[in-house]
């Protein structure tokens, strides 16, 4: 007799219909679980080659500024989430002496809780975001690269750059079905003390299993435009963009695959 759960496995990465061997899990399912667990641990603990990332952006003609949080190392970052939400004094000074240029968006990139995510997907996603913002005539400041940051750090950086919006691309907490997922967090009028209810999030950006770079970038640009028009972000700002507004890519290397 056919088990209907077997067919459902084609549509999800969730661990369903794993079967059994006596009173235990089959060997294949157990080994798969152990591999996923090891990949999640590696994604959290591996360092981010941030200098190589900055060099790649430079080769694309994008200006960057490297910053640091108050954490001392990766282990310290994992133990002290609060220190990942604030800049070191030297980095704060570096932003304070930036030329006073009017910008709409402070774009920030961090490895967050998954260095694997930003290593695998960070560069093409940033390319897609920059292209989408240019198409919407939104001005971006220098791309801030911050190792070992938390989402709330975008408030301080956005305020120091006098940006109307703060956008952080960050590695999401790994799970057993996805160790390389990126998230994007958007905050209107960034300033220290903002709550998570005042942010919008686009998550599971990791083609081909998750949301594509192009889809995420277009949704972000539309949300940014609406945030500036309405003067708000977070729970009051809804994603009402129809799928028909997702344009075809005009740059090589942008994936159109999505599970949306």
Secondary structure per residue as TSV (DSSP state, phi and psi in degrees):
chain	resnum	aa	ss	phi	psi
A	1	X	-	360.0	136.4
A	2	X	-	-76.3	135.8
A	3	X	-	-91.9	118.0
A	4	X	H	-61.8	-22.8
A	5	X	H	-65.6	-29.0
A	6	X	H	-61.2	-43.6
A	7	X	H	-63.8	-34.5
A	8	X	H	-66.7	-21.0
A	9	X	G	-63.2	-21.9
A	10	X	G	-68.9	-19.0
A	11	X	G	-108.5	2.2
A	12	X	-	-151.5	152.3
A	13	X	-	-92.8	0.4
A	14	X	S	-64.7	150.9
A	15	X	-	-85.0	87.1
A	16	X	-	-119.6	157.7
A	17	X	-	52.0	48.4
A	18	X	-	-77.7	-18.0
A	19	X	-	81.9	-174.6
A	20	X	-	-152.3	156.5
A	21	X	B	-125.0	99.6
A	22	X	T	66.6	-122.4
A	23	X	T	-100.1	10.3
A	24	X	B	-121.2	-171.8
A	25	X	-	-90.8	142.1
A	26	X	-	-58.1	152.8
A	27	X	H	-57.9	-44.1
A	28	X	H	-61.1	-44.6
A	29	X	H	-66.2	-38.0
A	30	X	H	-66.7	-43.6
A	31	X	H	-65.5	-38.2
A	32	X	H	-62.9	-41.1
A	33	X	H	-62.3	-44.9
A	34	X	H	-64.5	-38.9
A	35	X	H	-63.9	-44.8
A	36	X	H	-62.3	-39.4
A	37	X	H	-64.9	-42.0
A	38	X	H	-64.7	-39.6
A	39	X	H	-65.7	-38.6
A	40	X	H	-65.1	-42.5
A	41	X	H	-63.7	-43.5
A	42	X	H	-61.9	-41.5
A	43	X	H	-59.7	-36.0
A	44	X	H	-75.2	-43.5
A	45	X	H	-90.9	-22.9
A	46	X	S	-67.0	141.9
A	47	X	-	-75.3	163.9
A	48	X	-	-101.7	128.3
A	49	X	-	-78.6	73.3
A	50	X	H	-68.1	-31.6
A	51	X	H	-66.0	-39.1
A	52	X	H	-66.8	-37.4
A	53	X	H	-64.0	-43.6
A	54	X	H	-63.2	-40.2
A	55	X	H	-64.2	-38.9
A	56	X	H	-65.0	-40.1
A	57	X	H	-66.9	-37.8
A	58	X	H	-61.1	-41.7
A	59	X	H	-62.9	-24.0
A	60	X	T	-87.9	1.4
A	61	X	T	82.1	20.3
A	62	X	-	-103.5	132.3
A	63	X	-	-80.8	136.7
A	64	X	E	-129.3	162.2
A	65	X	E	-138.4	127.4
A	66	X	E	-91.3	130.3
A	67	X	E	-126.3	169.2
A	68	X	E	-138.9	145.2
A	69	X	B	-87.9	178.1
A	70	X	S	-78.1	2.5
A	71	X	-	-77.8	153.5
A	72	X	-	-92.1	-33.5
A	73	X	S	-162.4	-177.2
A	74	X	H	-63.5	-43.8
A	75	X	H	-61.9	-41.6
A	76	X	H	-63.2	-38.9
A	77	X	H	-61.0	-43.2
A	78	X	H	-69.0	-30.4
A	79	X	H	-84.7	-25.4
A	80	X	-	-126.4	78.5
A	81	X	G	-56.0	-32.2
A	82	X	G	-62.7	-34.8
A	83	X	G	-74.9	-19.2
A	84	X	G	-78.1	-4.6
A	85	X	G	-100.6	6.1
A	86	X	S	-140.4	149.6
A	87	X	B	-83.3	153.7
A	88	X	-	-67.2	156.3
A	89	X	H	-57.7	-43.0
A	90	X	H	-63.2	-38.4
A	91	X	H	-69.6	-37.5
A	92	X	H	-61.9	-42.1
A	93	X	H	-63.8	-37.7
A	94	X	H	-61.2	-39.1
A	95	X	H	-74.7	-33.1
A	96	X	H	-66.7	-26.3
A	97	X	T	-96.7	5.4
A	98	X	S	-63.7	144.0
A	99	X	-	-55.7	135.5
A	100	X	-	-70.7	94.5
A	101	X	-	-117.7	133.4
A	102	X	-	-71.4	121.5
A	103	X	-	-130.8	152.7
A	104	X	S	-88.5	-37.1
A	105	X	E	-130.8	128.3
A	106	X	E	-95.5	110.5
A	107	X	E	-97.1	123.6
A	108	X	E	-123.6	138.9
A	109	X	E	-125.8	132.7
A	110	X	E	-144.2	152.9
A	111	X	-	-72.8	-24.4
A	112	X	T	54.4	-128.2
A	113	X	T	-97.0	7.5
A	114	X	-	-147.2	96.7
A	115	X	H	-65.1	-31.3
A	116	X	H	-60.9	-36.5
A	117	X	H	-66.3	-48.4
A	118	X	H	-72.7	-29.6
A	119	X	H	-68.3	-41.6
A	120	X	H	-79.1	-40.5
A	121	X	H	-120.5	-8.9
A	122	X	H	-61.7	-48.0
A	123	X	H	-64.4	-51.8
A	124	X	H	-64.1	-30.7
A	125	X	H	-68.7	-43.1
A	126	X	H	-61.7	-41.4
A	127	X	H	-57.3	-46.1
A	128	X	H	-64.8	-39.6
A	129	X	H	-64.8	-46.9
A	130	X	H	-59.7	-43.7
A	131	X	H	-62.9	-43.6
A	132	X	H	-64.8	-41.8
A	133	X	H	-65.0	-38.4
A	134	X	H	-63.6	-40.1
A	135	X	H	-64.3	-27.4
A	136	X	T	-97.3	8.7
A	137	X	T	57.9	37.6
A	138	X	-	-101.1	134.4
A	139	X	-	-88.0	130.6
A	140	X	B	-110.5	138.3
A	141	X	-	-80.3	-174.0
A	142	X	-	-60.9	139.3
A	143	X	E	-72.8	121.0
A	144	X	E	-89.4	122.7
A	145	X	E	-106.3	118.9
A	146	X	E	-132.0	114.3
A	147	X	E	-78.0	141.7
A	148	X	T	60.5	52.5
A	149	X	-	-108.9	159.1
A	150	X	-	-108.4	162.1
A	151	X	T	-56.9	-41.0
A	152	X	T	-64.2	-14.8
A	153	X	H	-62.4	-25.4
A	154	X	H	-61.5	-26.7
A	155	X	H	-64.6	-46.6
A	156	X	H	-66.9	-44.0
A	157	X	H	-65.3	-45.5
A	158	X	H	-61.0	-38.9
A	159	X	H	-67.6	-41.7
A	160	X	H	-65.7	-30.4
A	161	X	T	-90.9	1.2
A	162	X	T	55.2	39.9
A	163	X	-	-86.3	148.5
A	164	X	S	-76.2	-28.7
A	165	X	E	-133.8	145.9
A	166	X	E	-114.6	131.0
A	167	X	E	-127.5	121.9
A	168	X	E	-115.1	126.4
A	169	X	E	-98.1	123.0
A	170	X	E	-147.1	146.8
A	171	X	E	-68.6	128.1
A	172	X	-	-83.5	159.5
A	173	X	-	-57.8	122.7
A	174	X	-	-64.7	144.3
A	175	X	B	-124.3	172.7
A	176	X	T	-70.8	-12.8
A	177	X	T	-106.1	-5.5
A	178	X	B	-159.0	105.5
A	179	X	S	-100.2	-5.4
A	180	X	S	-126.9	41.2
A	181	X	-	-95.1	134.2
A	182	X	E	-100.6	148.7
A	183	X	E	-124.8	155.6
A	184	X	E	-124.0	131.4
A	185	X	E	-120.5	128.0
A	186	X	E	-114.5	130.6
A	187	X	E	-133.3	127.6
A	188	X	E	-84.0	143.0
A	189	X	S	47.8	61.0
A	190	X	-	-62.2	137.8
A	191	X	-	-163.5	148.7
A	192	X	T	-54.4	136.9
A	193	X	T	105.8	-4.8
A	194	X	-	-63.4	148.6
A	195	X	-	-102.5	166.3
A	196	X	G	-63.9	-25.2
A	197	X	G	-67.6	-14.5
A	198	X	G	-99.7	14.4
A	199	X	E	-120.2	154.0
A	200	X	E	-110.1	144.0
A	201	X	E	-126.9	133.9
A	202	X	E	-114.3	122.5
A	203	X	E	-124.6	177.2
A	204	X	E	57.0	46.1
A	205	X	E	-91.8	102.5
A	206	X	-	-168.4	74.2
A	207	X	T	-64.1	150.3
A	208	X	T	-90.8	-9.0
A	209	X	T	-73.6	-30.2
A	210	X	S	-114.5	-160.1
A	211	X	B	-65.6	140.0
A	212	X	-	-78.0	161.0
A	213	X	H	-60.6	-44.3
A	214	X	H	-63.7	-46.8
A	215	X	H	-61.5	-46.0
A	216	X	H	-62.4	-43.0
A	217	X	H	-65.5	-42.1
A	218	X	H	-67.3	-41.0
A	219	X	H	-64.4	-40.8
A	220	X	H	-62.4	-44.7
A	221	X	H	-62.8	-40.6
A	222	X	H	-68.6	-41.1
A	223	X	H	-63.0	-39.4
A	224	X	H	-64.0	-43.5
A	225	X	H	-61.1	-43.5
A	226	X	H	-69.5	-36.6
A	227	X	H	-61.6	-41.4
A	228	X	H	-70.3	-35.8
A	229	X	H	-69.9	-41.5
A	230	X	H	-91.1	-18.1
A	231	X	T	74.3	38.6
A	232	X	-	-162.4	166.6
A	233	X	-	-151.5	173.7
A	234	X	S	96.3	-146.5
A	235	X	T	-63.3	-22.7
A	236	X	T	-83.0	-12.1
A	237	X	-	-104.6	118.4
A	238	X	-	-106.0	149.3
A	239	X	-	-86.7	94.6
A	240	X	-	-105.7	15.1
A	241	X	-	-73.0	122.7
A	242	X	-	-70.6	151.9
A	243	X	G	-59.7	-25.6
A	244	X	G	-66.0	-17.7
A	245	X	G	-82.1	-6.0
A	246	X	-	-78.8	107.3
A	247	X	-	-78.2	162.3
A	248	X	-	-69.1	147.6
A	249	X	-	-66.5	141.9
A	250	X	-	-112.0	12.9
A	251	X	S	-131.3	145.7
A	252	X	T	-66.5	149.9
A	253	X	T	89.1	0.7
A	254	X	-	-93.0	122.7
A	255	X	-	-79.2	144.3
A	256	X	-	-104.6	-2.0
A	257	X	-	-72.6	136.8
A	258	X	-	-157.8	153.6
A	259	X	-	-101.9	9.8
A	260	X	-	-61.0	360.0
